[in-house]
Amino acid sequence: QHPLSSLIEQLTARLSAMHHLTISFRVTNREQEFFIPPEVKQDLYYLVHEPAHNFLKYSTGFQLIINLTWGKVLLIKIADNGQGMQRGRGYGMGMVSMQQRADSIGAELVFNKVTRGIDIDIRLKNKYSH
């Protein structure tokens, strides 16, 4: 029932407080936030939660940035300065499950970088409001 921007903002604040790290969060064009059905919103939330959780658990980095940009397309950018995904440590399983989740809601998921940090884009077209 809460807007996605608020849910992600609460997530970043909670993770930041729990781990004593600063997680940068920014929303651009919040006034253009469009309706997203609850089941789609939940999948988007978990698409952000997965890399944020992995950053805190595995990355050894100190900077995580999550940006939401609203418009005709919602763009979620997630980037960190950690070690990236290392082969032999579950490499790829999170990526596969994230891709399946994105596909199930019609979102585009792009892993721009997975070594020497993570850089992920998630795009969802506004197909729920006119």
C-alpha positions as CSV (number, residue, x, y, z in Angstrom):
1,Q,0.0,0.0,0.0
2,H,3.0,2.3,0.3
3,P,4.7,3.8,-2.8
4,L,7.8,1.9,-4.0
5,S,10.0,4.9,-3.4
6,S,9.1,4.9,0.3
7,L,9.6,1.2,0.6
8,I,13.1,1.4,-0.9
9,E,13.9,4.4,1.2
10,Q,12.9,2.5,4.4
11,L,15.0,-0.5,3.3
12,T,18.1,1.6,2.8
13,A,17.7,3.4,6.1
14,R,17.2,0.1,7.9
15,L,20.2,-1.6,6.3
16,S,22.3,1.5,6.8
17,A,21.5,1.6,10.5
18,M,22.0,-2.1,11.1
19,H,25.4,-2.2,9.4
20,H,26.6,1.2,10.3
21,L,27.3,2.0,6.6
22,T,25.9,4.8,4.6
23,I,23.8,3.7,1.8
24,S,23.1,6.5,-0.7
25,F,19.5,6.7,-1.8
26,R,18.0,9.2,-4.2
27,V,14.7,9.6,-6.0
28,T,14.4,11.7,-9.1
29,N,11.0,12.9,-10.3
30,R,9.2,11.4,-7.3
31,E,6.1,13.4,-8.4
32,Q,5.9,11.1,-11.5
33,E,5.8,7.9,-9.4
34,F,3.1,5.8,-11.1
35,F,0.9,3.0,-9.7
36,I,2.4,-0.4,-9.6
37,P,0.3,-3.5,-8.6
38,P,1.3,-4.9,-5.2
39,E,2.7,-8.2,-6.6
40,V,4.9,-6.3,-9.1
41,K,6.0,-3.8,-6.4
42,Q,7.0,-6.8,-4.2
43,D,9.2,-8.2,-7.0
44,L,10.8,-4.8,-7.6
45,Y,11.5,-4.5,-3.9
46,Y,13.3,-7.9,-3.9
47,L,15.2,-7.0,-7.0
48,V,16.7,-4.1,-5.0
49,H,17.0,-6.1,-1.7
50,E,19.0,-8.9,-3.3
51,P,22.0,-6.9,-4.4
52,A,21.8,-4.6,-1.3
53,H,21.9,-7.6,1.0
54,N,24.8,-9.2,-1.0
55,F,26.7,-6.0,-0.8
56,L,26.5,-5.9,3.0
57,K,27.2,-9.6,3.3
58,Y,29.9,-10.3,0.8
59,S,31.3,-7.3,-1.1
60,T,33.9,-5.7,1.3
61,G,32.9,-2.4,-0.2
62,F,32.0,0.7,1.6
63,Q,29.7,2.5,-0.8
64,L,26.3,1.4,-2.1
65,I,24.2,3.7,-4.2
66,I,20.5,3.2,-5.1
67,N,18.8,5.6,-7.4
68,L,15.2,5.6,-8.6
69,T,14.2,7.8,-11.5
70,W,10.5,8.0,-12.4
71,G,9.1,8.9,-15.8
72,K,7.5,6.9,-18.5
73,V,9.9,4.2,-17.4
74,L,11.0,3.5,-13.8
75,L,14.8,3.2,-13.8
76,I,16.4,1.7,-10.7
77,K,20.2,1.9,-10.6
78,I,22.2,-0.1,-8.0
79,A,25.9,0.3,-7.8
80,D,28.6,-0.5,-5.2
81,N,32.4,-0.3,-5.0
82,G,32.9,-3.9,-3.6
83,Q,34.8,-6.8,-5.0
84,G,32.0,-7.8,-7.3
85,M,30.9,-11.3,-7.9
86,Q,33.6,-13.9,-7.4
87,R,33.4,-17.2,-9.2
88,G,33.3,-20.2,-6.8
89,R,31.2,-18.2,-4.3
90,G,27.8,-18.8,-5.7
91,Y,28.5,-16.7,-8.7
92,G,25.5,-16.5,-11.0
93,M,22.7,-18.0,-8.8
94,G,21.6,-14.6,-7.6
95,M,21.8,-13.3,-11.1
96,V,19.6,-16.1,-12.4
97,S,17.0,-15.7,-9.8
98,M,17.0,-11.9,-10.3
99,Q,16.6,-12.4,-14.1
100,Q,13.7,-14.8,-13.5
101,R,12.0,-12.3,-11.2
102,A,12.5,-9.4,-13.6
103,D,11.2,-11.5,-16.5
104,S,8.1,-12.5,-14.5
105,I,7.1,-8.8,-14.1
106,G,8.2,-7.6,-17.6
107,A,11.1,-5.6,-16.3
108,E,14.5,-5.3,-18.1
109,L,17.5,-6.2,-15.9
110,V,21.0,-5.3,-17.1
111,F,24.2,-6.2,-15.3
112,N,26.5,-3.4,-16.5
113,K,29.3,-4.6,-14.3
114,V,29.8,-7.6,-12.0
115,T,33.6,-7.4,-11.2
116,R,35.3,-4.7,-9.2
117,G,31.9,-3.6,-7.9
118,I,28.3,-4.1,-9.1
119,D,26.4,-1.9,-11.5
120,I,22.8,-3.0,-12.2
121,D,20.0,-1.3,-14.0
122,I,16.3,-2.3,-13.7
123,R,13.8,-0.7,-16.0
124,L,10.0,-1.1,-15.8
125,K,7.7,0.7,-18.3
126,N,4.6,2.4,-17.0
127,K,2.0,0.0,-18.3
128,Y,-0.3,0.4,-15.3
129,S,-1.6,4.0,-15.6
130,H,-2.4,6.2,-18.5
